[in-house]
């Protein structure tokens, strides 16, 4: 399973994004299951509405469902860990979408991620010790 961050989804959808070609190639070649979180989806939809429009954003959501992209269902029981992560990385600062991906990595024991974020996912550690491996930037 590979985790997917907001920037990778945005770059894939937006032909004008600097990472578009790299993301398109990654998603075209990837054969492993993908997973993300609801905070990432919320962030994507908000940004995509202005970048690519409502119709294309909705088509993107339909594609995610059709492709079987997994989405972590989070509840109130996750708030203490999300808050602890955001507090720990408040110098960056860490947003809720990033915290949710760290939580997802911790729950699934998987730190491979696709992200255009060249700073934060180099700094974050899941389970406070394991680095992420950003497949997009290798």
N, C-alpha and C positions, 0 to 999 in steps of 0.2 A: 504494500500500500504506500502511495506517495501523497503527501500533504500538498495542498495548493493554496497559495496566498492570493490576496486581492490583486496585487500588481501583475501576476501572471495571467489571471483571467482578463484584466483590463487590456493588457498588451495583446492578448490573443484576439480580442474583440475589436480593438482600435487599430486600423491599418497605419495610422499616423504615429503610433507609439514607437519609441526608439527600440523597444524590445520585441516588437511584433514578429519579425522574421524568426528570431530565436525561439519565441514561444510557439509559433505556428509549427516549426520544425519539431520541437519537443513533443507537443501534443499529437502530431501526426505519427511520430515514431513510437511513442509510448504504448506498451501493451499491458501495463500493470494497473490495478485498480487505483482510482483517485479518490481522495477524501478531503473535505473542507468543513467549515462550520457555519452556522447561521450568522454570527457576527460578520464573517467574511462576505457572505452573500448580501447582507444588508448594505455593507460598505460598497460592494460592487454595483448593486442596483442604483444606489444613490449617485455614484460617480458616472455610471454608464448612461443614465438618463440624459445628462448634459453632454457627454462625449459622443454617443452613438445614437441616441434617441430611444424613445419608449418601445417602439415596435421591435427594433433589433435587440434591445435588452430582454424583452419577453421571449423572443426567439432563442436567445442564449440560455435563459432559464429552462425552456422546453428541451433544449439540447442536453443540458446537464441531466435532466430527468431521464431522457431517452438513452443516454450513455451510461446510466447507472452510477453516477458520481455519488459517493456516500457523503452524508451530512451528519455531523455529530449533533445529537439532540442534547441540549443542556438544560439543566433545571436549577432551582434555587440552591441545591446542595453543592453546585459548582462555584457559587459566588465567593466563598472564602478563599479558595485556591486562586481564582481569577484575580481577586483583590490583592492577595499576597504577591502574586507575580507582578502585577502592575506597580505595587509599592516597591518591590525589589529593583525593578528596572525604571524607576521614576526619573532617573537622570537622562533617559533617551528621549522622551518617555515612551513607555509601552502602551499601545491602545488596546481596546477590548478585543479586536479582531486578532491581533498578534497573541495576546494572552490565551485566547481560545485555541489557537494552533499549538501553543506550547502544551496546554492541557490535553489536547488531542494526541500529541506525541507521547505524553506521559501515560495516557490511558492505553495506548496501543503499542508502546515500546518501539516506536518508529520515528526516526529523526530525519528521514529523507524528505526534502521539501522542494517545491518549485516556487521561487520568489524573485521578483526584480529588486527587492530590497537588499542592497549590497552592504548595508551597515548592521541593521538590527539582528538579522538572523545569524550573523557572525558572532554577536555578543550573547544572544540568548542560549540558555542551557536548559534542556528538559531533565526533569528530576534533579535539578540543580547542578548537574555535572556533565551531562552528555551534550556535545555540540551538535548542531544541525548540519546536515550535508545538503547544500543547495545545488541540485542537479542542473539548474539553469545556468549557473555561473561557473561550472567546471570546465 
